Amino acid sequence: MLLVYGATQGRRNLIALYERSNQSGMIRGISEMVNLLAPKSLVILVQNETKIDRLDKLTVMIHHHNIPTCVFYDLEGYFNLIEEKLKKSLEITSLIFCHPEDMLQDMTDRRLAHRLSLFIFYWGATQPPARLNSALLREPLRVAIITNPRRNIFRIFYNQALPNNRGEMRSVNWFDGNDMTFKRMPLLPLPTKVYKNFQGRIFTIPVIHKPPWHFIVYGNASGNAEYMTNNSNSDDVGFELDLERNVTVETDDNYFTVKGGRDHNLMQLVADRMNFSFQYVEPPEKIQGIALGSEGNASFSGALGMLQRREADLYLGDVAVTWERMKAVEFSFFTLADSAAFVTHAPRKLNEALALVRPFQVTVWPPVIITIIISGPILYVIISTPFRWKSPREPSKGSILQRYKAARNRKPAFYNMRYIEEMNYTRFTATRQTRLMRENDNFPSLDRCIWYTINVYLRQSANIPYDGHLARFFSILLWLCATYVLGDVYSAQLTSQLARPARESPINTLGRLEYRMARDGYELLVERQSGFHAALVNSTGVLQRLYRLTRKRSVNDSFLVTSVEVGIRVLQNDPKHAVFGGRETLYFNTKRYGANRFQLSEKLYTRYSAVAVQIGCPFLDSLNEVIMRLFEAGIVEKITIAEYEQMFGRQKGGISHAEETLRSAKSNSDCSDMDGPGGKRKSDSNDKLQPMNLRMLQGAFLVLACGHLLGGVCLFVERHMMMIVCYSNALNRFWQRGKRIFIRRH
């Protein structure tokens, strides 16, 4: 009995010694693996029976590596901590002592799967995890399992070792506690290395017909294809596409084919670079998506809803980055820096004949007319004031003043020799009375001052009515005003009016749009459930006033349209509308229906479009790296320009609109307050040069005819007045002679 008891007790001691050595190896191995992983913080969750002394030793060894730790025994508190860290976008690593099947379902239900969260499970198993549900281990959940097949030997299994998203646990590393070595460095493969090559993985991508980003053709079993809109065909746009670029997706009743587009070409380029293929699906309601429900727990519809429910992998299609959408999906590096704008009808053109008499605004003509009217009296006051200040008792000039008074008291003549001399460029022999009047011509006369100023403004030759310094200075001032101010400004305004005569000012700013909406009853249209709709609802200032005014006038949200294309068609039928959206999309649609019919506004604000992916997408960094390289190399810009050239052709003698828009977008990203009229396109292919014709000069002939008519009327009136005066003088002399004869006889 003593021998048996001694043998049993020795076996127990050996087993205890083995367990203690194995436990020390486990603690040392886990601490070394955590040190190699180098997390910012470590959360330890204890679910199974673990002795306190083992846990204390493990935390002490981890603290030796300067890694902060916290221990949880409560599962609910642990989940709350992970959710709080993910809301703040903080990286968190968890070490969990339990079986993975006990927690994977709870992690999936609570949406704790994220690329920033790593869950490391250790429960002391000796065999690899073969019975785990692979559906619960799919992306973006990151799970690592540590096994202990032999003494001081640990194997690490990882579910994101391959980019196929099958949820398979693959062996990625092992640790030998005897010599303290790892098989490879780092402990887990980096996501940028794993997802650099997807090895032919098939992605599910929602697609929406939205030119010029995607062109979709719908068809049925008979092969008759048509666009989703009645007038959206390739003939309207004027482009041709290669059939090799098409991606056809069949459904139960019909199929649709992606015929091209800028985002389709970009997605093909990214797919070739990252070695994956994709298939298009049609999202519900054929929209990008809008938030449904409360703000804190909002669910999205459309394409963004598919990403939120993890039914699709990514979405590229002119999706704007907004704060509301960032709560449901994540966005990559921007693929387009576009500007928000609105489009209205083009200003109605003014007749070229009326442009000659309408170079200024209404507020300019009254000051010009008043200046011309008061110039003559001002010149008369300047000349006559020194004569009025002179004393009549001066002996040297008393005779002159007396003659001046006598001439002033004399009845005015019906003609003035100075006028006749100026019109005939000669001088007549004057009688004694005429010489006396010539001597009095040195004194100011109001009619002569008015006549002189009129000649100056009409750019005619005239003599200064008085040779004083003040009169000469004022005459020079009048000549400068008439030549360099009125003449040059009139010529400049007339040139601009003849270049593009407009009956009304263009609506290219939000202030003018608000004024037209308040005064003329304009209505604002915006695409339903788009980023611009959200920006209009959540905006402040002028946009908020426009939104309130629009909601007040609309009935059953009539200001919301299904697409920008529908809004352009409404604007084409009713000019008292304005369509709010992206500048590139508006430019494309206005180009299709005739760019000369519409007026594109200035840039309101810069908005960014990017690739939308699932929350916590593990390959977001790899996707960003590819997009940034394409953007820095100018390939994204070249794709956009090539798409526009394919649709509309290259412009001759100038840069395309896409080049100008992309260049301005780059400057906006550097300095967003530089938006202004300089962002307008420099050329338009629809604006063709027209030869000069007589119809454009008919206004000059009308003005000349009016001048001749006025001159003829003045000549007729002056001649008849002269004849009347002559007859009246003759009758007066005859009457005076008869009167004297009658007095002599009687």
Buried (B, 14 or more C-beta within 10 A) or exposed (E): EEEEEEEEEEEEEEEEEEEEEBBBBBBBBBBBBBBBBEBEBBBBBBBEEBEEEBBEBBBEBBEEEEBEBEBBEEBEEBBEBBEEBBEEEEBBBBBBBBBBEBBBEEBBEEBBBBBBBBBBBBBEBEEBBEEBEEEBBBBBBBBBBBBBEEEBBBBBBBBBBBBBBBBBBBBBBBBBBEEEEBEEEEBBBEBEEBBBBBEEBEBBBBBBBBBBBBBBBBBEEEEEBEBBBEEBEBEEBEBEBEEEEBBBBEEEEEBBBBBBBBBBBBBBBBBEBBEBEBEBBBBEBBBBBBBEEEEEEBBBBBBBBBBBEBBBBBBBBBBBBBEBBEBBBBBBBBBBBBBBBBBBBBBEEBBBBBBBEBBBEEEEEEEBEEBBEEBBEBBBBBBBEEEEEEEEEEEEEEEBBEBBEEBEEEEEEEEBBBEEEBEEEEEEEEEEEEEBBEEBBBBBBBEBBBBBBBBBBEEEEBEBBBEBEEBEEBBEEBEEBBEEEBEEBBEEBBEEBBEEBBEEEBBBBBEBBBEBBEEEEBBBBBBBBBBBBBBBEEBEEBBEBBBEBBEEBBEEEEBBBBBBBBBBBBBBEEBEBBBBBBBBBBBBBBBBBEBEBBBBBBBBEBBBBBBBBBBBBBBBBBBBBBBBEBBEEEBBBBBBBEBBBBBBEEBEEBBBBBBBBBEBBEBBEEEEEEBEEEBBBEBBBEEEEEEEEEEBBBBEEBEEEEEEEEEEEEEEEEEEEEEEEEEEEEEEEEEEEEEEEEEEEE
